[in-house]
Amino acid sequence: SGKTTLKTALLLRGAGSRETLLQLRRSMIETIELRWTEADLQEWVDTDLAHKSGFFSSCPRTEGLTGKRWLRLSASDVSRVFGHPDTFTSDEVVAQMTAVLHFLTSDPDDVAVH
Protein backbone atom coordinates (compact mmCIF):
# COMPACT_ATOMS: atom_id res chain seq x y z
CA SER A 1 0.00 0.00 0.00
CA GLY A 2 3.05 2.28 0.05
CA LYS A 3 2.71 3.54 3.63
CA THR A 4 6.23 2.47 4.57
CA THR A 5 7.66 4.14 1.48
CA LEU A 6 5.74 7.34 2.19
CA LYS A 7 6.84 7.36 5.84
CA THR A 8 10.47 6.86 4.79
CA ALA A 9 10.26 9.65 2.21
CA LEU A 10 8.87 12.03 4.82
CA LEU A 11 11.60 11.09 7.29
CA LEU A 12 14.28 11.72 4.66
CA ARG A 13 12.95 15.24 4.14
CA GLY A 14 13.24 16.09 7.85
CA ALA A 15 16.03 17.75 9.80
CA GLY A 16 17.73 14.46 10.71
CA SER A 17 17.57 13.11 7.18
CA ARG A 18 21.24 12.10 6.98
CA GLU A 19 21.03 10.05 10.18
CA THR A 20 17.71 8.57 9.06
CA LEU A 21 19.28 7.59 5.75
CA LEU A 22 22.24 5.94 7.49
CA GLN A 23 19.93 4.01 9.82
CA LEU A 24 17.78 2.92 6.89
CA ARG A 25 20.82 1.69 4.97
CA ARG A 26 22.18 -0.21 7.97
CA SER A 27 18.81 -1.84 8.57
CA MET A 28 18.41 -2.80 4.91
CA ILE A 29 21.91 -4.26 4.71
CA GLU A 30 21.40 -6.25 7.90
CA THR A 31 18.08 -7.64 6.71
CA ILE A 32 19.41 -8.58 3.28
CA GLU A 33 22.66 -10.02 4.60
CA LEU A 34 21.25 -12.03 7.50
CA ARG A 35 17.74 -12.95 6.43
CA TRP A 36 17.39 -13.08 2.65
CA THR A 37 17.49 -16.61 1.35
CA GLU A 38 17.62 -17.54 -2.32
CA ALA A 39 13.80 -17.65 -2.25
CA ASP A 40 13.59 -14.11 -0.81
CA LEU A 41 15.96 -12.78 -3.45
CA GLN A 42 13.99 -14.58 -6.15
CA GLU A 43 10.71 -13.06 -4.92
CA TRP A 44 12.20 -9.54 -4.89
CA VAL A 45 13.67 -9.91 -8.38
CA ASP A 46 10.59 -11.53 -9.94
CA THR A 47 7.99 -9.34 -8.22
CA ASP A 48 9.60 -5.93 -7.75
CA LEU A 49 12.26 -5.71 -10.44
CA ALA A 50 11.34 -7.91 -13.39
CA HIS A 51 7.57 -7.93 -12.80
CA LYS A 52 7.72 -11.37 -14.34
CA SER A 53 7.35 -14.72 -12.62
CA GLY A 54 10.27 -17.03 -13.31
CA PHE A 55 12.74 -14.34 -14.38
CA PHE A 56 15.15 -15.16 -11.55
CA SER A 57 15.13 -18.85 -12.46
CA SER A 58 15.74 -18.02 -16.12
CA CYS A 59 19.13 -16.56 -15.19
CA PRO A 60 21.51 -19.53 -15.25
CA ARG A 61 23.89 -18.29 -12.52
CA THR A 62 21.38 -17.59 -9.72
CA GLU A 63 21.36 -20.99 -8.04
CA GLY A 64 22.50 -20.62 -4.45
CA LEU A 65 22.51 -16.81 -4.56
CA THR A 66 21.47 -15.42 -1.17
CA GLY A 67 21.19 -11.86 0.06
CA LYS A 68 24.62 -12.04 1.65
CA ARG A 69 26.20 -13.15 -1.62
CA TRP A 70 24.18 -10.62 -3.63
CA LEU A 71 25.49 -7.72 -1.51
CA ARG A 72 29.03 -8.68 -2.53
CA LEU A 73 28.36 -8.54 -6.27
CA SER A 74 30.01 -5.85 -8.34
CA ALA A 75 28.14 -4.08 -11.14
CA SER A 76 29.79 -6.35 -13.69
CA ASP A 77 28.83 -9.42 -11.61
CA VAL A 78 25.21 -8.24 -11.56
CA SER A 79 25.30 -7.83 -15.32
CA ARG A 80 26.85 -11.27 -15.80
CA VAL A 81 24.33 -13.00 -13.49
CA PHE A 82 21.12 -11.15 -14.37
CA GLY A 83 21.87 -9.94 -17.90
CA HIS A 84 20.96 -13.32 -19.35
CA PRO A 85 18.78 -13.92 -21.15
CA ASP A 86 19.61 -10.66 -22.91
CA THR A 87 16.24 -8.87 -22.95
CA PHE A 88 14.85 -5.44 -22.16
CA THR A 89 13.64 -6.93 -18.86
CA SER A 90 17.13 -8.11 -17.97
CA ASP A 91 18.56 -4.69 -18.85
CA GLU A 92 16.04 -3.04 -16.52
CA VAL A 93 16.70 -5.54 -13.71
CA VAL A 94 20.46 -4.98 -13.98
CA ALA A 95 20.02 -1.19 -13.93
CA GLN A 96 17.75 -1.27 -10.88
CA MET A 97 19.93 -3.75 -9.01
CA THR A 98 23.05 -1.75 -9.71
CA ALA A 99 21.33 1.39 -8.37
CA VAL A 100 20.23 -0.41 -5.19
CA LEU A 101 23.69 -1.87 -4.61
CA HIS A 102 25.23 1.58 -5.14
CA PHE A 103 22.83 3.05 -2.58
CA LEU A 104 23.62 0.33 -0.04
CA THR A 105 27.37 0.10 -0.49
CA SER A 106 28.56 3.57 -1.48
CA ASP A 107 30.02 6.20 0.79
CA PRO A 108 27.10 7.88 2.63
CA ASP A 109 28.26 11.28 1.36
CA ASP A 110 27.85 10.06 -2.24
CA VAL A 111 24.13 9.41 -1.75
CA ALA A 112 22.12 12.59 -2.08
CA VAL A 113 18.95 13.20 -0.10
CA HIS A 114 16.53 15.59 -1.84
N, C-alpha and C positions, 0 to 999 in steps of 0.2 A: 504494500500500500504506500510505500515511500516515506512513512513517518520517520524512520531512522535516518534516511538520507536528508530529509528536510531539517531535522534536529541537528545533524552534523553540520550542514551548511550554515545554519544560524550560529552555531558555536564558533565556526571558523571566521565569521564576520565580527565576532566580539573582540573585546580588548585583549583577552588572553589567547588569541587565535594561534599564535606560534606554539605555545605550550599545549593547547588542545590538539593541534596537528601532530606534535611529537608523541603525545599520549595515544592518539588514534593509530599512528604508524606502529608504535610498539605493540599495541594490542592486536593489530592485524597481523603483524609478523609472528607474534607468539601463537595466535590461533592457527595460522597457516602452517607454521613449522611443527607445532606439537599435536595438532588435532586433525589436519586434513589428510585423509587416506587417499588412495588412488580413486576410490568411488566419489569422494567429495570433490576432488579436482575434476573428475569427469563430469559431474553434475554442473559445476561452475562453468566449465568450458562449453558443454552442450547447451545449457539453458541460458546463460547470461552473455556468452561471447559469440558462439556460433549460431545460436537460436535454431539448432538443428540436432535432433536426436541422433546419436551414433557418430557424430563428428570426431569426438575424442578417440573412439575405437578405430576410426578409419585412418588415424595417424599411426604408422607402423612402429614408432619408437616410444609409445606412451606406456607400454606395459611396465608396471612396477613404479611408475612415477607418482610420488607422494608430494605433499605440500613442501616438506623439508627439502626434497631434491629439487622441486620446481624453483624455490627461492634462490638456489645456487646457479641457475641457468643464466648464461650470458644472452645477449640479444641474438647472437648468431646461433646459439644452441636452441633458442626458442624458434627461430626460423627453420632450423634443421628438423626439429621435432614436429612442429605444428604447421609447417609450410607444405606438407604433403598430405593429401593430394594437392597439387598446385591449382587452387581455385580462388575466386574472389572472396569466398568465405574464409579460406585459410589465410589470405592476405590480411583480412580484417581482424581475425583472431590474433595473428602475430603482432599486428600494430597495437591492439588493445592490451595484449599481454606485456609487450615491451614497455608500454606506458605505465602499467601497474607496477611492474618490476622496478622501473626507474623511480617511481614515487616511493616505493618501499625501501629501496636500497641506496638512493642517492644521498648526498650531503643535505641535511635539513635546510641549509641556506640556499640550496639550488631549487627548492620547491616553493614556488610562489603561492601566496594566499591572497586571493582577490576578494 
